Amino acid sequence: MKYKFHEPKHIKELKQFINGTYDQHYEHKKGDQTLELMRESGYGLEFLLANVIKYASRHGKKKGQDAREDLFKIAHCAILAVEEYDSQHPFLTQKFVRKHIKYNEETGTAVWRKSLGSVKKGDVVGTLDEDGYRRVKIGKHRIRFSHLVLLHCKGEQPTKEQPLVDHRDGNNQNNRIGNLRLADATQNCCNRGTTPRPRNPELLGLKGVRPLATGKFRTEIQFRGVKYTYGPFDTKEEAHERYKRAATELHGEFANFGGVT
């Protein structure tokens, strides 16, 4: 690479300056430095950017070597700010996740391989939110644990077409890799089970079955905005069998025949 200016020379000088800084602050002093304390409190980036502004604002008030040294301080703080920014906004890749997370395929759980921010090595990855999903905070990212599992094991991430991670068995705490798959909103809805209905408790588990005033039953199923109805049927079991056939045809691998949720 042929440089137009004298970047290699100044980069070499900057490295010498940084080495001198480490010798001054770390080799001959004990205890944490201010930057380390600010990083632990979550304000490392703000602290570094403030230092860039401080050294830049006083630059015109100094002369000679002192003014030149301030420029190196600005460059050093800017480099550290880039590193701090990257730690707060990591580019989540399979390599990054595997480096930091130890995943157990048998249990569907994981622990941290090393300390990262506020978490410590050996801690269980993620915490349960009010919806029952396990969420993980990595830097400024806060994502569902199921997304990390897919990335860890298969290198897959949600896409515009399939932005969700579906739990095959309907249990959002079962994060075994075999229980996870990408899905769009419609596919995710197809895999929902049934919920208790106070008026018709006898239909619990019989997804898609609706009672009629005549005492018979009807089958209802929807797919991508279209509602399909079948019947009437003499029994709820017949109506449910019709639902199962329709769900298999319309919903494919995401068909759910009525598991209780």
N, C-alpha and C positions, 0 to 999 in steps of 0.2 A: 504494500500500500504506500503510495506516494502522497504524503500530507502537504497541503498548501501552506500551512503555518508550522509552528514548532511544537505540536501537541506531544510527541514522544518525550521531548526534553522536559516539558512542564509536568507531564504525568510522572516522570521519574522523580522530579523535585517534590511533587505531591506525595509520592510514596515515602520519600525520605522524611517529609514533614509528619506524616501519619506515624511512622516508626518512632519519631521523636516524641510525639504525643503519647503513645503507648508506654514508652520508657518513662516519661514523666508522671503519668497518672496511674499506671498499673504496676510497674516494676518496683517502684519505691514507695508506694502508698498502699495501705491495707483498707479493706472495707469496700462497700459498693460505691460507685460513682453516681453522680446525679442522674445521668442518662439511664442507668440501670434501674434506679428507683422510679423514674418517670415511666419507663417501659412497663414495670410491674403494676403501676397504677393505671395503665391504659392511656397515658398521654405522651408516649415517646415521640410520635410523629409531630404533635403540636410543639413539643419542646425543641425539637430539631429545627423546625421551620422558623420558630421564634428566634433561634440563634442565627439562622441565615439572615433574617431581617436585622437583627442587632448588629452583626458584623458589617453588613452592607450599609446600614444607616450611618455608622461612624467612620466608614472608610475615608471620606473626604476630609475628616478632621485629623487624620494621621499622615505622616510622611515617611518616605524612605522604606526601610526594611519592615517597619511596623505595619505600614499600609499594605505591603506585599504579603506579609504573613496573614493579615486579615482575609485576603483573597483565598489563601489556602484553607483557612478556617471555614470560609463559606463553602468551598468545594468539598471539604471533608464532611461537613454537616449535611450537605446536599446528598452525598453518597450514602450516608447513614440513613437519611430520610427515605431514600429509595428502598433500602433494605427493610426499614420499618414499615413502609407502605406495603411492600410485598408480603410481609408477615401478617399484616392485617387484612390483606385482600389476596390470599393465595389463589393462584390459578389451579383449580381442582382438577387434577389428572389422576389416572389410575396409579401412576408411579408415586405421586405425592401421598395419596390415601394409603397405599400399601406401606409406605415408609413410616407413617405415623400411627397406623391402626393395625392391631392384631385381631383378625376376625376368626370366629369359631363357627364353621359351617354346620356343626351338629346342633348347636344351641341357638344360632342366629344372633349371637351377642358379640361384643368386641371390647377390647381395652386399649388404652393408649400405650404405644410402644415407648414414647418419650414425653417429657413435659412440653406443653405447648400453651403459652399464655397462662390462663388461670388453672388449667388442668394439669394433673401430675401423672407421671408414669405409673401405669397399673390401674388408673381410674377407669370405671366403666364408661364407655363412650355414650354420650347423650343423656338427656333427661326427658321424662314423660311430660307432655303438655296436657292441657285440659281436655283435648279431644282424644287422648289415649295414644297419640303418636309419639315416638321417640324422636326428639330433635337434637341436632348437634350444632354447636357454635365453633367455627374455625375462623379466626380473625374477625372480620366484620360479617362473614357469611353465617347464616342460620338456616340450615336445611334439615329435611327429614333424614333420619338414619337409614331408612330403606333406600334412599337415593345413593348414599355412600356405599351401601352393600352392593348394589348393582354395578357401580363404578369400580369398586374394589375387585369383584369377582369376574365381571364380564367386560369391563371397560365401557359400559353403556351409560348414557346420560339422557334425561328427558329431552325430547325434541319439540318443535313447534306442532308437529302432527300428533305426537303422543307425549304430552307434558306431565303425565301422572305416573306414579308407580302403584300398581294394583296388587293387593294381597289375594292370592288365589282362594284361600280358605275363609276370607272375610275377617280374619283376626289381624288387626293392624299392629299387634305386638309380636306377631310371628314373623321375624325378619330373616328366616332361613332363606338362602338364595333360591332354592327350588320353589319357594312360595311367592316369589316376586316376578313381575313382568311389567313392561311399559304399556300404557293404555291412554286412550283419549277419554274425555269426559263421558261420552256415551258408553264406551266399553266398561268403564269403571262403574257406571250406574247399572249396567246389565248384570254385574256380579254382586249386586246387593241382595241380601237375604230378606226375610220377612221380619216384621216387628209385631209385638203383641197388639191386638185390636180389642178394646174393651167390648165392642158390640158383637164381634164375631170371633170369640176365642177358639172356636172349633176349626177355624181356617188357618191357625198358626202353623207355619211351615208349608202351606199350600199356596205358593206364590202364583199370582195371576188369576186366582179363583174369586168370583164375585157372586154373592147370593142374589136371587131374584125373588120378587114378591110372590111368585107362583110356587115357591118352594124348590125350584130347580136352580141350576147354577150356570154361570157364563164364564168363559175364559177371556181375559184381556191381556194384551202384551203390546209394548211400544218399542219402536226402533227408529232412531234418527228422525224424530218428529212425526212419525206415522203410527197411528193406533190401529191395532188389529183386534177383532172380536170373533169369538167362535161359540157355538152353542145354540140353544140351551142344552144342558146335560142333566140327566136324572140324578146323578150323584156328584159330590164334590171330588171324588177320586177320578171319575171320568174327565171332569173339567181340568183337573190337574195334569192328567196324562196328555191331554191336548196341549196344555201349556208347555209341557216338557218337549214335545215334538216341535212346536213353534219356536221355542227358545233355542233349540239345537240348530234349527234352520237359519234363524235370524241373528242370533248372538254368537254362534260358533263357540270358540274355546272360552268365551266369557259368560256362557250360559250358566245361570244359577237357578236351581229348581226350587229354592225356598229354604235354605239353611237359616235357622233362627239367628238374628243379630240383635 
